[in-house]
């Protein structure tokens, strides 16, 4: 007598097969997700490393510009205080050269632009993302704008002053006035020097803010990479 296969046993076998297939698919998806996350984390470390290097370059350049501004500010004070009938022409020329000029800032922002292209969410630390955006999208543009204002003032006003009242000029080195006594007693010149000084001083707050923010971001990146 031939026995018919048990329908109950067939269902159990089929359910077992389905369970194995479902488990296999779930494991494959989980592995794929894990692999993708691993790739994202590798990319995150690479971008953070490059941004940290770019911040170091920015800090060096910003520090140099800030120091140049401080030197110019001291030179301005010396110029404005030189009211003696016979001011030292050599000293005046050097101080004027230190003061009547401008600076430019070229931020190393390429790694951050790469980050924006792949998505800021690549950086898992939300606070770090926010601070990087604050530095690159706010602090850096503020500095560039402030420096542009100083440069524009130089091109529109200081350059004409140099042509009119100076006999020789070398950028950031010296500015030799035709007559130092007349120059230092000319109310329009003194007024302009004060305005130019104030415009330059106004940019200092942006430098200090950016340098502080850069240090904070760099410290946070260092913790993320350790």
C-alpha positions as CSV (number, residue, x, y, z in Angstrom):
1,X,0.0,0.0,0.0
2,X,1.4,3.4,-1.1
3,X,1.3,6.2,1.4
4,X,0.5,9.7,0.3
5,X,2.9,12.4,1.6
6,X,1.7,14.3,4.6
7,X,0.4,17.8,3.6
8,X,1.3,19.0,7.1
9,X,4.9,18.0,6.7
10,X,5.1,19.8,3.3
11,X,3.8,23.0,4.8
12,X,6.4,22.8,7.6
13,X,9.1,22.3,5.0
14,X,7.9,25.2,2.9
15,X,7.7,27.5,5.8
16,X,11.3,26.5,6.8
17,X,12.5,27.3,3.3
18,X,10.8,30.7,3.4
19,X,12.3,31.5,6.8
20,X,15.8,30.6,5.5
21,X,15.3,32.7,2.4
22,X,14.0,35.7,4.5
23,X,16.9,35.3,6.9
24,X,19.4,35.2,4.0
25,X,17.9,38.3,2.4
26,X,17.9,40.2,5.8
27,X,21.5,39.2,6.4
28,X,22.5,40.4,2.9
29,X,20.7,43.7,3.4
30,X,22.3,44.2,6.8
31,X,25.7,43.4,5.4
32,X,25.2,45.8,2.5
33,X,24.1,48.6,5.0
34,X,27.0,47.9,7.2
35,X,29.4,48.0,4.2
36,X,27.9,51.3,3.1
37,X,28.1,52.8,6.5
38,X,31.7,51.7,6.7
39,X,32.4,53.4,3.4
40,X,30.7,56.6,4.7
41,X,32.8,56.5,7.9
42,X,36.0,56.1,5.9
43,X,35.0,59.1,3.7
44,X,34.2,61.1,6.8
45,X,37.7,60.5,8.3
46,X,39.3,61.5,5.0
47,X,37.3,64.7,4.7
48,X,37.9,65.6,8.3
49,X,41.6,65.1,8.0
50,X,41.7,67.3,4.9
51,X,39.6,70.0,6.6
52,X,41.8,70.0,9.7
53,X,44.9,70.5,7.4
54,X,43.1,73.4,5.6
55,X,42.1,75.0,8.9
56,X,45.8,75.0,9.9
57,X,46.7,76.8,6.7
58,X,43.9,79.3,7.2
59,X,45.0,79.9,10.8
60,X,48.6,80.7,9.7
61,X,47.4,83.1,7.0
62,X,44.8,84.8,9.3
63,X,47.4,85.2,12.0
64,X,49.8,86.8,9.5
65,X,47.1,89.2,8.3
66,X,46.1,90.0,11.9
67,X,49.7,90.8,12.8
68,X,50.0,93.0,9.7
69,X,46.9,94.9,10.8
70,X,48.3,95.3,14.3
71,X,51.6,96.6,12.9
72,X,49.6,99.0,10.7
73,X,47.6,100.2,13.6
74,X,50.7,100.9,15.6
75,X,52.2,102.7,12.6
76,X,49.1,104.8,12.3
77,X,49.4,105.9,16.0
78,X,53.0,106.9,15.4
79,X,52.1,108.8,12.3
80,X,49.2,110.7,13.9
81,X,51.5,111.6,16.9
82,X,54.3,112.9,14.7
83,X,53.5,116.6,15.1
84,X,57.0,117.9,15.6
85,X,58.2,120.7,13.2
86,X,60.9,118.4,11.8
87,X,59.6,114.8,11.8
88,X,62.1,112.0,11.0
89,X,61.5,111.5,7.3
90,X,62.8,107.9,7.2
91,X,60.7,106.8,10.1
92,X,57.6,108.5,8.7
93,X,58.2,106.8,5.3
94,X,58.4,103.3,6.9
95,X,55.3,103.9,9.1
96,X,53.3,105.1,6.1
97,X,54.5,102.1,4.1
98,X,53.3,99.8,6.9
99,X,50.0,101.5,7.1
100,X,48.9,102.5,3.6
101,X,48.4,99.0,2.1
102,X,45.9,96.1,2.1
103,X,45.8,92.4,2.7
104,X,44.1,89.5,0.9
105,X,42.8,86.2,2.3
106,X,42.7,83.0,0.2
107,X,40.9,80.4,2.4
108,X,41.7,76.7,1.9
109,X,38.1,75.8,1.5
110,X,38.2,73.0,-1.1
111,X,37.7,70.1,1.4
112,X,34.6,71.8,2.8
113,X,33.3,72.3,-0.8
114,X,33.8,68.5,-1.3
115,X,31.9,67.8,1.9
116,X,29.0,70.0,0.7
117,X,28.9,68.2,-2.6
118,X,28.7,64.7,-1.0
119,X,26.4,66.0,1.8
120,X,27.0,67.6,5.2
121,X,25.3,64.7,6.8
122,X,28.5,62.7,6.1
123,X,29.8,64.3,9.3
124,X,28.1,62.3,12.0
125,X,28.7,64.9,14.8
126,X,25.9,67.4,14.4
127,X,27.6,70.1,16.5
128,X,30.8,69.8,14.4
129,X,28.8,70.1,11.2
130,X,27.2,73.3,12.6
131,X,30.5,74.9,13.6
132,X,32.1,74.1,10.3
133,X,29.2,75.7,8.5
134,X,29.5,78.7,10.8
135,X,33.2,79.1,10.0
136,X,33.1,78.5,6.2
137,X,29.7,80.0,5.4
138,X,29.8,83.0,7.8
139,X,33.2,83.8,9.3
140,X,35.2,83.4,6.1
141,X,32.9,85.5,3.9
142,X,32.9,88.2,6.6
143,X,36.7,88.4,6.5
144,X,36.8,88.4,2.8
145,X,34.3,91.3,2.7
146,X,36.1,93.3,5.3
147,X,39.4,92.9,3.5
148,X,37.8,93.8,0.2
149,X,36.5,97.1,1.8
150,X,40.0,98.0,2.9
151,X,41.4,97.1,-0.6
152,X,38.6,99.1,-2.3
153,X,39.4,102.1,-0.1
154,X,43.1,101.8,-1.0
155,X,42.3,101.7,-4.7
156,X,39.8,104.5,-4.6
157,X,41.4,106.9,-2.2
158,X,44.9,105.9,-0.9
159,X,46.3,105.3,-4.3
160,X,45.3,108.8,-5.5
161,X,46.8,110.2,-2.2
162,X,50.0,108.5,-3.0
163,X,50.2,109.9,-6.5
164,X,49.5,113.4,-5.3
165,X,51.5,113.8,-2.1
166,X,54.3,111.2,-2.3
167,X,57.4,111.0,-4.3
168,X,58.0,107.3,-4.0
169,X,56.1,104.2,-2.8
170,X,56.9,100.5,-2.4
171,X,54.0,98.3,-1.3
172,X,54.3,97.4,2.4
173,X,57.8,98.8,2.6
174,X,57.8,102.6,2.4
175,X,55.9,105.6,1.3
176,X,58.1,108.7,1.0
177,X,56.0,112.0,1.2
178,X,57.0,115.0,-0.9
179,X,56.9,117.1,2.2
180,X,56.4,115.3,5.5
181,X,55.6,118.5,7.5
182,X,52.9,119.6,5.1
183,X,51.5,116.1,4.9
184,X,51.2,115.7,8.7
185,X,49.6,119.1,9.1
186,X,47.1,118.7,6.3
187,X,43.6,118.2,8.0
188,X,42.2,116.3,5.0
189,X,45.1,113.8,5.1
190,X,44.9,113.4,8.8
191,X,41.2,112.8,8.6
192,X,41.6,110.2,5.8
193,X,44.3,108.4,7.8
194,X,42.0,108.1,10.8
195,X,39.1,106.8,8.6
196,X,41.4,104.3,6.9
197,X,42.7,103.2,10.3
198,X,39.1,102.7,11.6
199,X,38.1,100.7,8.6
200,X,41.0,98.4,9.1
201,X,40.4,98.1,12.8
202,X,36.8,97.1,12.1
203,X,38.1,94.0,10.4
204,X,40.0,92.9,13.5
205,X,36.9,91.5,15.2
206,X,36.3,89.2,12.3
207,X,39.9,87.9,12.5
208,X,39.6,87.1,16.2
209,X,36.2,85.5,15.7
210,X,37.4,83.3,12.8
211,X,40.6,82.3,14.6
212,X,38.7,81.3,17.7
213,X,36.2,79.3,15.7
214,X,38.9,77.7,13.6
215,X,40.6,76.5,16.8
216,X,37.4,75.1,18.2
217,X,36.6,73.2,15.0
218,X,40.1,71.8,14.7
219,X,39.9,70.6,18.3
220,X,36.6,68.8,17.7
221,X,38.0,67.2,14.6
222,X,41.0,65.9,16.5
223,X,38.7,64.2,19.0
224,X,36.7,62.7,16.2
225,X,39.8,61.3,14.5
226,X,41.2,59.8,17.8
